[in-house]
Structure formats: C-alpha cells, structure tokens
Amino acid sequence: MSKNYHHIVQDFEPVILRNRSAQTQLAAKRAGKTETIKKNTKSAEAIKMAKLDQDTESTKVKKVTREFSQAMREARTAKGLKQKDLANRAQLSVADIQKYENGTATPNQQQISKIQKVLGVNLSKLNKK
C-alpha cells in the first residue's frame, strides 16, 4: 500500500507580501491627516512617582494621640522610670518609647499592651480619635 509520490510536482514561486496599511499610513502622513503621539519615555520609577503625585486618596498614617503621649510620659515619670528602663522592662527599643512619647509612633497594640503592663496604666482609651 505504498503511495506513489513521484507524480506530484511542486512549483514554488516567490511570494512578495506588501504591507498595504504602511502605504496608506504614509499617504495619510503626506496629506496631513495623522496625529503624532509621543511615546512615554519616562523610566518605570518616574511613572510610579507620577502616579503617587496624582493620587487623590488620603494616605495619612495614623499616629498616637497627644493625650496618649502625655499620659504615657506622666505614668513613666510617676513610676520613676527613665525611657531606657521602660524600654528594657517592656522589651522594646528606646527609639520606640521615644516615638510613643513624641507622638510620632504608629500604634501597635502589642507594644502598647507591653507598655501598659509595665506602667500599670490603661492607655488604650486615650489612643482613640
């Protein structure tokens, strides 16, 4: 059942493909019917920064309240502790204690509960805005 292929002759002629749309685009450019749009040449970092600048959402980070900071400072001084002593007892860094007392810290419930245990004061209610 072998097939006999020697009868088949293939005639290959070169096929030239032309981009008709390129020719029409060129004709449109010559006639002045096109609009040129400049590509975005910014870097990826510059694009991200531009998006952040155009962002209209409020992205303000929540900080501890002034009342919280004052109450914490007063409770620490009433116990006769320095910031370093409070940090050691609460197993936190001195910088964290300073941030809470300055009002620049982002509230962290675990850290606040450690500070409350050492000072023996409930500060949670003072951190609500």
Contacts in CASP RR format, 6 or more apart in sequence:
PFRMAT RR
TARGET T0000
AUTHOR 0000-0000-0000
METHOD contacts of the structure
MODEL  1
MSKNYHHIVQDFEPVILRNRSAQTQLAAKRAGKTETIKKNTKSAEAIKMA
KLDQDTESTKVKKVTREFSQAMREARTAKGLKQKDLANRAQLSVADIQKY
ENGTATPNQQQISKIQKVLGVNLSKLNKK
25 34 0 8 1.000
28 34 0 8 1.000
40 47 0 8 1.000
42 50 0 8 1.000
61 106 0 8 1.000
62 106 0 8 1.000
62 107 0 8 1.000
63 103 0 8 1.000
63 104 0 8 1.000
63 105 0 8 1.000
63 106 0 8 1.000
63 107 0 8 1.000
64 100 0 8 1.000
64 103 0 8 1.000
64 105 0 8 1.000
64 106 0 8 1.000
64 107 0 8 1.000
64 127 0 8 1.000
65 103 0 8 1.000
65 126 0 8 1.000
65 127 0 8 1.000
65 128 0 8 1.000
65 129 0 8 1.000
66 103 0 8 1.000
67 126 0 8 1.000
68 100 0 8 1.000
68 103 0 8 1.000
68 123 0 8 1.000
68 126 0 8 1.000
68 127 0 8 1.000
69 100 0 8 1.000
69 101 0 8 1.000
69 102 0 8 1.000
69 103 0 8 1.000
71 121 0 8 1.000
71 123 0 8 1.000
71 126 0 8 1.000
72 100 0 8 1.000
72 101 0 8 1.000
72 115 0 8 1.000
72 119 0 8 1.000
72 121 0 8 1.000
72 123 0 8 1.000
73 101 0 8 1.000
75 119 0 8 1.000
75 120 0 8 1.000
75 121 0 8 1.000
75 123 0 8 1.000
76 83 0 8 1.000
76 86 0 8 1.000
76 101 0 8 1.000
76 119 0 8 1.000
79 119 0 8 1.000
81 89 0 8 1.000
81 118 0 8 1.000
83 94 0 8 1.000
83 97 0 8 1.000
83 98 0 8 1.000
83 101 0 8 1.000
84 94 0 8 1.000
86 92 0 8 1.000
86 97 0 8 1.000
86 115 0 8 1.000
86 118 0 8 1.000
86 119 0 8 1.000
87 93 0 8 1.000
87 94 0 8 1.000
87 96 0 8 1.000
87 97 0 8 1.000
89 118 0 8 1.000
90 97 0 8 1.000
90 111 0 8 1.000
90 114 0 8 1.000
90 115 0 8 1.000
90 117 0 8 1.000
90 118 0 8 1.000
91 114 0 8 1.000
92 111 0 8 1.000
92 114 0 8 1.000
92 115 0 8 1.000
96 105 0 8 1.000
96 111 0 8 1.000
97 115 0 8 1.000
99 105 0 8 1.000
100 111 0 8 1.000
100 115 0 8 1.000
107 127 0 8 1.000
112 123 0 8 1.000
112 124 0 8 1.000
112 127 0 8 1.000
115 123 0 8 1.000
116 122 0 8 1.000
116 123 0 8 1.000
116 124 0 8 1.000
END
